């Protein structure tokens, strides 16, 4: 599953005043990051014996096949209008674990494929940023189309890193929960799996309600943002090295 949650001001695109420019430079990277994340799950499942996603035509880069009307559009829009943090999700790519050659280990690989893909995409974004910086040493010298590309690449890097670590949270229905379930002893895994029907209420409680009531206990700020910041700094170092600065 590709879930995403952006605290207020957690993403900082290049300084632009044009609303449309900013919106496109954020929406396009977000959509592509989510689509590749979901397709990666499906391809991993296919390689391990489950063709469910392929049979349901979900191994597609067409965003419309992965958009969840409520989770991707309506809820994030309402949260943005209310001035709060933005939370949402895409349609999870269908995977039948019992069609995998090794259901227990296979689900771990399928789950890890999404975040791993996001980190690879973030690396490619860092390379692109470095090449742009080498060609245009200062943003003031960039023509508008290249500046738009730079903003998209920067947001693409940030979003992909965030998606990778956010989806590794060990909470149903995120990818991290499948990895934890595969690592636990079978008896403990069965107990842990009982949380799945309560996944979304639990997410709203942990991601929205508790941080609102107890601002210092935000799970995203405490558990997700520190590794995101660490990884972002290292990826930007790669970009700087390519740029020659």
Backbone torsions as a table, in degrees:
resi	resn	phi	psi	omega
1	UNK	NA	144.6	176.0
2	UNK	-109.1	100.4	174.5
3	UNK	-102.8	156.2	178.3
4	UNK	-151.0	148.8	-174.4
5	UNK	-150.4	118.0	-178.7
6	UNK	-115.3	107.6	172.0
7	UNK	-60.0	159.8	-179.8
8	UNK	-56.8	132.1	177.2
9	UNK	62.1	22.2	179.7
10	UNK	-78.0	-22.0	175.7
11	UNK	-109.9	133.4	-177.9
12	UNK	-124.7	87.8	177.6
13	UNK	-67.4	167.6	178.6
14	UNK	-55.4	147.1	-172.9
15	UNK	-65.4	100.7	178.0
16	UNK	-128.4	145.7	179.6
17	UNK	-97.4	-21.8	-176.4
18	UNK	-72.0	120.7	-177.1
19	UNK	-61.4	-45.4	-179.6
20	UNK	-62.7	-42.3	178.9
21	UNK	-57.9	-49.5	-178.2
22	UNK	-63.6	-42.3	-177.6
23	UNK	-62.9	-47.0	-179.7
24	UNK	-66.5	-37.3	-179.6
25	UNK	-70.4	-11.8	176.3
26	UNK	-104.1	-43.0	-175.9
27	UNK	-68.0	-45.1	-178.2
28	UNK	-60.2	-49.6	177.5
29	UNK	-61.7	-37.9	-179.8
30	UNK	-62.7	-46.7	-178.8
31	UNK	-61.9	-47.3	-178.4
32	UNK	-65.0	-38.8	179.8
33	UNK	-63.8	-43.0	-179.6
34	UNK	-66.7	-44.2	-178.0
35	UNK	-61.5	-48.0	-179.8
36	UNK	-64.1	-35.5	177.6
37	UNK	-59.9	-49.7	-177.6
38	UNK	-67.9	-42.9	179.9
39	UNK	-63.0	-34.9	177.9
40	UNK	-60.5	-40.1	175.7
41	UNK	-58.6	-47.3	-176.9
42	UNK	-64.0	-41.8	179.8
43	UNK	-67.9	-38.9	177.7
44	UNK	-62.2	-42.9	178.1
45	UNK	-62.5	-41.2	179.4
46	UNK	-61.5	-43.5	-180.0
47	UNK	-64.7	-25.4	-177.7
48	UNK	-98.7	8.0	172.1
49	UNK	113.0	-9.4	-178.6
50	UNK	-103.7	115.0	-178.6
51	UNK	-100.8	17.8	-177.2
52	UNK	-56.3	-48.1	-178.7
53	UNK	-62.4	-41.6	178.1
54	UNK	-64.8	-43.3	-179.7
55	UNK	-62.3	-31.3	-178.9
56	UNK	-95.5	12.4	175.7
57	UNK	59.7	38.4	178.4
58	UNK	-99.9	-4.6	175.2
59	UNK	-85.5	61.4	-175.2
60	UNK	-133.4	145.6	175.8
61	UNK	-88.7	7.4	176.3
62	UNK	-72.5	113.7	-176.8
63	UNK	-57.2	-30.2	-176.8
64	UNK	-63.6	-24.0	179.6
65	UNK	-77.6	-12.5	-174.9
66	UNK	-117.7	-8.0	-178.1
67	UNK	-77.5	130.9	172.2
68	UNK	-100.2	120.1	-172.8
69	UNK	-53.0	-46.4	-178.3
70	UNK	-79.4	-50.1	-172.5
71	UNK	-73.0	-28.5	-176.6
72	UNK	-98.6	-25.1	-173.4
73	UNK	-119.9	-59.8	-170.6
74	UNK	-67.5	-54.8	-177.3
75	UNK	-61.8	-49.5	178.3
76	UNK	-59.3	-36.7	178.6
77	UNK	-64.3	-43.6	179.2
78	UNK	-64.6	-41.2	179.3
79	UNK	-66.2	-38.8	178.9
80	UNK	-65.9	-42.2	179.6
81	UNK	-64.7	-31.1	-179.4
82	UNK	-79.8	-8.3	177.6
83	UNK	84.0	10.2	-178.8
84	UNK	-98.0	-175.0	176.0
85	UNK	-65.8	151.5	-175.2
86	UNK	-102.5	125.9	-178.3
87	UNK	-128.8	140.9	179.4
88	UNK	-167.9	-176.4	179.4
89	UNK	-159.4	164.2	174.7
90	UNK	-108.4	171.7	175.9
91	UNK	-67.1	125.5	176.6
92	UNK	-67.5	138.9	175.4
93	UNK	-68.0	130.7	-177.6
94	UNK	-68.1	131.2	177.4
95	UNK	-133.6	128.4	175.5
96	UNK	-101.9	101.2	-174.0
97	UNK	-59.8	-27.2	-176.7
98	UNK	-78.0	-8.8	173.8
99	UNK	-92.6	-8.9	176.8
100	UNK	-73.4	147.1	-177.8
101	UNK	-62.9	-34.5	174.2
102	UNK	-132.2	91.6	-171.9
103	UNK	-53.2	-42.8	-175.1
104	UNK	-67.5	-54.1	179.4
105	UNK	-73.9	-33.5	-179.2
106	UNK	-60.9	-40.9	179.4
107	UNK	-65.8	-32.2	176.6
108	UNK	-65.0	-43.6	179.6
109	UNK	-66.2	-44.5	179.5
110	UNK	-60.3	-43.6	-179.7
111	UNK	-64.7	-41.9	-177.4
112	UNK	-71.5	-21.2	-176.6
113	UNK	-61.8	-36.0	-179.3
114	UNK	-65.3	-58.2	177.4
115	UNK	-59.2	-38.0	179.6
116	UNK	-62.0	-41.0	177.7
117	UNK	-62.9	-40.9	178.6
118	UNK	-60.7	-39.3	179.6
119	UNK	-69.3	-35.7	175.7
120	UNK	-65.4	-42.6	179.1
121	UNK	-64.1	-38.1	177.5
122	UNK	-63.3	-39.1	177.3
123	UNK	-61.9	-44.2	178.8
124	UNK	-63.2	-36.2	177.0
125	UNK	-65.0	-39.3	178.2
126	UNK	-63.3	-40.8	177.4
127	UNK	-62.9	-44.1	178.7
128	UNK	-62.5	-41.1	177.6
129	UNK	-62.8	-41.4	179.1
130	UNK	-63.1	-40.9	179.1
131	UNK	-66.7	-39.3	177.0
132	UNK	-64.7	-43.0	-179.8
133	UNK	-64.4	-32.7	177.5
134	UNK	-69.2	-37.4	-179.1
135	UNK	-76.2	-34.6	-179.2
136	UNK	-128.9	94.6	-175.6
137	UNK	-58.2	-26.0	179.8
138	UNK	-133.5	140.9	-178.6
139	UNK	-63.1	-24.5	179.1
140	UNK	-64.3	-24.2	-178.6
141	UNK	-90.1	-5.8	-176.0
142	UNK	-79.9	132.1	168.1
143	UNK	-63.6	155.6	-174.6
144	UNK	-54.7	-44.8	-179.6
145	UNK	-59.4	-38.9	179.4
146	UNK	-72.6	-32.7	176.3
147	UNK	-66.2	-39.0	176.8
148	UNK	-63.6	-41.5	177.4
149	UNK	-63.0	-41.8	179.5
150	UNK	-62.2	-42.5	178.8
151	UNK	-63.7	-40.9	178.4
152	UNK	-65.0	-42.4	-179.6
153	UNK	-65.2	-40.7	179.6
154	UNK	-63.6	-46.1	178.3
155	UNK	-67.4	-34.6	178.2
156	UNK	-62.9	-40.9	177.7
157	UNK	-63.3	-50.2	-177.4
158	UNK	-63.9	-44.7	-176.9
159	UNK	-66.0	-43.5	-178.6
160	UNK	-64.4	-40.9	178.0
161	UNK	-64.9	-42.7	179.8
162	UNK	-63.3	-45.8	179.7
163	UNK	-60.0	-40.5	-178.9
164	UNK	-59.2	-51.7	-175.6
165	UNK	-76.5	-34.5	178.9
166	UNK	-63.5	-41.7	-178.5
167	UNK	-75.7	-8.9	175.0
168	UNK	-87.4	-1.2	174.5
169	UNK	-57.3	134.2	-176.7
170	UNK	-79.5	51.4	-179.0
171	UNK	-124.3	132.4	173.8
172	UNK	-62.7	139.7	6.3
173	UNK	-101.1	22.4	-176.4
174	UNK	-67.6	163.5	-177.9
175	UNK	-59.8	-36.5	-179.0
176	UNK	-59.2	-29.6	-179.6
177	UNK	-68.1	-35.9	178.1
178	UNK	-69.4	-35.7	178.5
179	UNK	-67.9	-44.8	178.4
180	UNK	-62.1	-42.7	-179.3
181	UNK	-60.5	-37.0	179.4
182	UNK	-73.1	-25.5	-179.0
183	UNK	-85.3	-25.4	-178.4
184	UNK	-72.0	153.3	169.6
185	UNK	-56.7	151.6	-173.2
186	UNK	-56.7	-39.6	-179.8
187	UNK	-64.5	-43.2	178.8
188	UNK	-69.3	-35.0	179.7
189	UNK	-63.2	-37.0	179.1
190	UNK	-65.1	-39.3	177.9
191	UNK	-67.4	-44.3	179.8
192	UNK	-61.2	-38.0	-177.9
193	UNK	-64.0	-21.3	179.9
194	UNK	-67.6	-13.8	178.2
195	UNK	-75.3	-18.5	-172.0
196	UNK	-56.4	-43.2	178.9
197	UNK	-61.8	-19.3	-177.8
198	UNK	-104.4	15.0	-174.2
199	UNK	-57.3	-54.1	-175.3
200	UNK	-69.2	-43.5	173.8
201	UNK	-58.2	-37.7	178.9
202	UNK	-65.1	-38.5	179.0
203	UNK	-64.3	-46.0	179.2
204	UNK	-61.4	-38.0	179.4
205	UNK	-65.1	-49.3	-174.5
206	UNK	-76.5	-32.3	-173.7
207	UNK	-95.4	-24.8	-176.2
208	UNK	-120.4	-49.2	-172.8
209	UNK	-71.4	-54.5	-177.4
210	UNK	-60.9	-45.7	177.3
211	UNK	-62.5	-29.1	178.7
212	UNK	-71.6	-41.9	-178.4
213	UNK	-78.7	-39.9	-179.3
214	UNK	-125.4	86.6	-173.6
215	UNK	-54.9	-25.5	-177.7
216	UNK	-83.5	-1.1	-175.4
217	UNK	-110.7	23.0	-179.2
218	UNK	-64.2	120.5	-177.2
219	UNK	-66.1	-33.5	179.5
220	UNK	-68.4	-48.2	-178.6
221	UNK	-63.7	-35.8	-175.0
222	UNK	-86.6	-36.7	-172.5
223	UNK	-108.1	-30.5	-173.5
224	UNK	-97.2	-48.2	-173.9
225	UNK	-63.4	-37.4	178.6
226	UNK	-57.9	-50.4	176.7
227	UNK	-67.4	-30.7	176.6
228	UNK	-63.2	-46.5	179.4
229	UNK	-62.6	-40.9	-179.9
230	UNK	-62.9	-47.2	-179.0
231	UNK	-68.2	-38.9	178.8
232	UNK	-60.4	-43.6	179.5
233	UNK	-60.3	-40.4	-179.8
234	UNK	-69.9	-39.1	178.5
235	UNK	-67.5	-36.7	177.8
236	UNK	-69.8	-28.4	173.8
237	UNK	-64.8	-37.5	175.7
238	UNK	-62.2	-43.5	179.2
239	UNK	-61.7	-42.5	179.6
240	UNK	-64.5	-39.0	179.8
241	UNK	-64.3	-40.5	178.5
242	UNK	-67.5	-37.2	-179.8
243	UNK	-70.7	-18.5	-179.7
244	UNK	84.4	19.3	-178.9
245	UNK	-107.3	NA	NA
